Amino acid sequence: MSTLNSDESFRGITTFVVAANSCSFTEASEKLGITKSAVGKSIARLEERLGTKLFHRSTRKLSLTGDGEAYLSSCTTALEILDSAENSLSRRKDNPSGVIRIDMPAFFGRHLMMPILTDFSKQYPDIRFEMSFNDRLVDPVEEGLDLVLRFSELKSTNELKSRCLSDQNLYLCATPTYFKQHGTPIHLDDLTNHNCIMGYRCRAPLAWKLKDKEGKTIQYVSDKPHQIGDGDALLKACLGHMGIVQLPESMVREHIDTGALIPILLENMPQPVALHILWPCTKHLVPKVRLLVDVLIQKAREGHFDK
């Protein structure tokens, strides 16, 4: 394809995306700074090249055909990639500034994220943070957040993008003192005779994920659990000899290594849980946010979140 045709093709795509996000060719022409006729001709040339109609045209409103909707999705993704490439180059010269709004699990945020964020703040002093720490599920779109970190299996959604930072084992554990007083479970059935400390959400305990003797993943809920809706408090309750808890490796590894906690039923350990960073599809990763995401990805490669 010649340079001229390439330039014309790219302009046609840009015109199409602007028109698709407008109510009319008139509105699109105002946004693009060209005539309404030029918008219409550009779209017509694009439709001819693609061999399909992209718009339903009416006197009241412009709407996309099925092919137009599919093409818009592909074009938007491509333009975001190009924009991201330009941002990654330009940020070398610019001094990023502004606010990053981020929500994190309580224990994970305080102990593993804060060192990263404080170092990041020193390197980019014009970037400010709005941080929240909680273990409830939040909707980043609804709450206006730039980034959310969560341990979970993600449901398919068109509203969020994500990146897996780490896969972590889930450990059942308790203190030596607790096991001395109550005995150590040898089989899954033994858990019914123990004090279980479980997460709490929506007025119900969060089931533990375990693997049965056939290797199938099951969910276990104690008949009379302690229920705590904060990861940091869950760990402290366990360290205080209150009972058995299930937590990600990053929360208990240090205590297991020192002998403060003893892991049990390792043969029943489920598949690792993923640590994801999520952001709304409606929020393009502007340079300040992309910088932080890049730092988190690099820290993940170095094993920081596997501690």
Steps between C-alpha positions, in 0.01 A plus 500: 500500500639842405565774757216706352254213523621420853444859611156508340411166660603620845304826459199295391522288816534809720202662327297181544575476874408865560183463293406179683525681833294795374130541438541625143748573224448870585622447856790288372601773253509756781723276711733425209509853360393390153179534300202269538544404135862399564391276789237333282742442213766360733251254649374404153856426382562291812178303449591441135846376596358267767212386284236554768274769645616639833211737578123507492429851373184687596394864532477469878803305618808317382529136611743217434425181313613168648816515286548860608488409869756221451727729297473776763617263773805397295582858398468630857741234626749580225487873567547440873812295427641778281411762760663294773817469289513877455438555870778260598743699286381846595502429873879477484502875440197606699468519876189292585261656748147464633310257722494120488203345681575145609322244720676200657436212740579619852796283602643475150478875446658597829784249499588433134367798304596788729879454451445508123273804513728699730799436271286591199397825669862595561583439135195692372428768763228671293282188506263475796314194623149443628525157666233286660554170681221249530410142424154553357433483128493843339394617156783719367272648234231597749744628762723692260817300568800478270631168631375217722702205630320180597560133577228327301380310199376760256162477333490596134408866462507763230547778756836401649846422375742301714853371536603206717793597724543178696354156570502420870437184698224508759620363834296360786697572815491575872747551783688220680320607818160450339590154370645404840168590662263360235698242303615513138252410221616206291197467269248749360230353724706600805428868429149459641656471847706819472458875533505644148562869432337594172467813293170683509312671218134583438401361841638155421831318554732464202546132424846348504612340177641150551578195293335169589665158475390471135674828421177695449471854632242531775377782719501462874306708752520428871177456694606754762780714357653819628421751223731797437471737206861622499806305385735665748266416787463142374875451524525662843217284631683191377830615654305556822421124513131550417486224240581386147501743207546478122705781348718570192868413524614865503313552828630195688836405346708700749314348797528148358876547450546613861281221638237740634245326276484136394337408165270197494322274250748589223368212290165680498643832386289640211619655176691827559297819514594779259593852604357733236535868431185637338398826338187623320487459123358851486821636651791491261823451690638852498878531554488538881290182539694310235821585687365340817366194315843453340665518843258242643558266207877528547467437876288193420773369269750546783277293732408785733139385535599139566661581834 
